[in-house]
Amino acid sequence: MALDVLDVVAVLPAELHRSALALSDQLAGRMRTLDHPSHFRLGEPLSGGPGGPCAPHVSIFMLTADDDEIDDILSTTRRVAASLPVLRAEGQRYQHNPVGAPELYFRKTEEWIELQRAVIAAVEPLRRGRLRETDPSGARILDILDDPRQDPVRRDQLVRFGYDEVTERWDPAGTGTPDRFNPHVTLAWPVDPAFRVDLADLPPAREFSGILGDLAVYGMSPYGTCTTLHGTAPMAGATLGASTAPGRSGHGS
């Protein structure tokens, strides 16, 4: 039986949502002009893919599930979101990921880490030990686990959590503790993984800041895109309308 790949995400408020679409449009357009196109442009459907437009988001936790398990995952996400305060997100830098995708990174804070820990504690048991088939780059998870050249912390997290971007012991001073969860928005994804689009003339990353008041559960498509909204999950104190995700009822109740 085919499993759905889900992403529990932090949803961007309206102003940051619009900014992410504009940045993606700028970068994807530049990449195409340079004959190095992007696999996606935020706000538009993934070519040949399922679901709706690629939604800008911050990934918190990814897992697989049967279709009839999605309601439970969504209701669990709503319960944990209702226990969390809204979060101040502060843009810090632009950076390419290892396969050349330009990303906007937020300043990492204890609040981000507490949010991820709460989500994983509540949602991770619902993956029932299952692994995703591939990571967002298309690499097979089982191949990563079988490759002794891979980062042992990454391999260990894939076994224990099914997800390999988890900060278990944060070390703000940078003295060597693995620092794998770094909240960010992926803005484009080059077809050529060796290509790096210029990021120097983008607006200052610090302008990409705001209050995040919703989590959501999305169905994923290739390249880390979120294309099928199953429902949003307001955080404690969030005001109605803080999220741009279409609808708060979504899949389930």
HELIX and SHEET records of a PDB file:
HELIX    1   1 ALA A   14  THR A   33  1                                  20    
HELIX    2   2 ASP A   67  GLU A   69  5                                   3    
HELIX    3   3 ILE A   70  ALA A   82  1                                  13    
HELIX    4   4 GLU A  110  VAL A  123  1                                  14    
HELIX    5   5 GLU A  124  ARG A  127  5                                   4    
HELIX    6   6 ILE A  141  ASP A  146  1                                   6    
HELIX    7   7 PRO A  152  PHE A  161  1                                  10    
HELIX    8   8 ALA A  205  GLU A  207  5                                   3    
SHEET    1   A 4 HIS A  57  ALA A  65  0                                        
SHEET    2   A 4 ASP A   4  VAL A  11 -1                                        
SHEET    3   A 4 ASP A 214  SER A 221 -1                                        
SHEET    4   A 4 THR A 225  PRO A 234 -1                                        
SHEET    1   B 2 LEU A  87  ALA A  89  0                                        
SHEET    2   B 2 GLY A 210  LEU A 212 -1                                        
SHEET    1   C 3 GLY A  91  HIS A  96  0                                        
SHEET    2   C 3 PRO A 102  PHE A 106 -1                                        
SHEET    3   C 3 HIS A 184  THR A 186 -1                                        
END                                                                             
